[in-house]
Amino acid sequence: MATRVVIGTQWGDEGKGKYIDMLAKTSDVVVRFSGGNNAGHTIVADGVKYALHLIPSGILHSGKTCIIGNGVVVDPAVLLKEMKELADKGIDTGKLLISDRAHVIMPYHRLLDELQENFRGKNSIGTTKRGIGPAYADKTERCGIRICDLIDEEIFVKKVKENLAVKNLIIEKVYGGQPINEDEVISEYLEYAKEIKPHVVDSTSVIFDYIEAGKNILFEGAQATFLDLDFGTYPYVTSSNPIAGGVCTGAGIGPVYIDEVYGVLKAYTSRVGAGPFPTEQDNEIGDTIRELGHEYGTTTGRPRRCGWLDLVMIRTAARVNGLTGLAINHVDTIGKLPKIKLCVAYKKDGKEIKSFPASLKELEKCEPVYEEFEGWNEDISDVRNYDDLPENAKKYLRRIEEVVGVKIKLIGVGKEREQTIVV
């Protein structure tokens, strides 16, 4: 048995989907454990592009059991649309399972997300306005609606009416929005419930049964370490815990069952939306990286901010997640630049530090300490052996390992699933 976790080490969009898809080949079960449809994994398989937001990427491999865990917030309309799109491309979703404990994103969550973000104005967080935050807020306030409630008509109707009595007051009186019609919501969601019900299970029991049977299990991370509610650049974070520890709460298994944790990163850094970014290059270099790496969001389509690779972040991610290996993407992209900079520490108040401050005010005082490397302006997309990489590329990768203290196990040299070096 092998139980692996794949998580992001930066601000998301590191290309986790590619490695999840690759590792899914040797896995029996693939589990999503956090976030909602604010995440997006893009996978190119056999020339076909798939953009997945809720369904685990393992669905692209025939016969794999794919589970949406209890830590995920589920928008039923998005889920069913994604299932249909996969079916239209010949992908079977019959072995997709959904936790009965997962929380449901309701129309008032989406509306409140938008109203709250607009109300913040210039202080907006940069949410995707898909209702993720308000759904998790209801979970914490203990008024959330779970999948097990959705498929029980009596309980569902009662909870919708109770919630809308409060939510509509907030929508109207605080934000000046239009109230939501409870009958329309109930009618719409009960139809969703009929389609979803055959897939609903006690996922924690199912996962544990697979563990006891010695099956290979892959836990699929969405978003990334520095979007984590506790360890990210708060408040510019997501509403869940997309770190390795989130597997325990988001899938319902103990840490003793986790064997390996892979941290995915780019050979540079990118970020969508607002928030701090110490190594950002808001200049011609950043523009060049964006165009070379096609840095536009899978979920939002927004252009990503780009900059040099920040190893203070990656070292922090290695510690927080207990990384056993690194998987680095876009080695082909960064090598096209004549000179490459690598942030190995910060300088703050005249002193060099190697930790990531919690306070954004303190983070603003930090200046990146860079080391410079020569590029390797040659096509490496067909390279499949580490020894065949250009020497300049190997120098860059070796330095990353030295500073972070974790070995690189996988190297991406292109967007296709086959364009990967296994070290």
Secondary structure by P-SEA (a helix, b strand, c coil): cbbbbbbbccccccaaaaaaaaacccccbbbbccccccbbbbbbcccbbbbbcccccccccccbbbbbcccbbbaaaaaaaaaaaaaaaccccccbbbbcccccccaaaaaaaaaaaaaaccccccccccaaaaaaaaaaacccccccccccaaaaaaaaaaaaacaaaaaccccbbbbbbaaaaaaaaaaaaaaacccccaaaaaaaaaaaabbbbbbbbccccccccccccccccccccccccccccccccccccccbbbbbbccbbbbccccccccccccaaaaaaaaaacccccccccbbbbbcccaaaaaaaaaaacccbbbbccccccccccbbbbbcbbbccccccccccccaaaaaacccbbbbbbbbccccccccccccccaaaaaaaaaaaaaacccccbbbccccccccccc
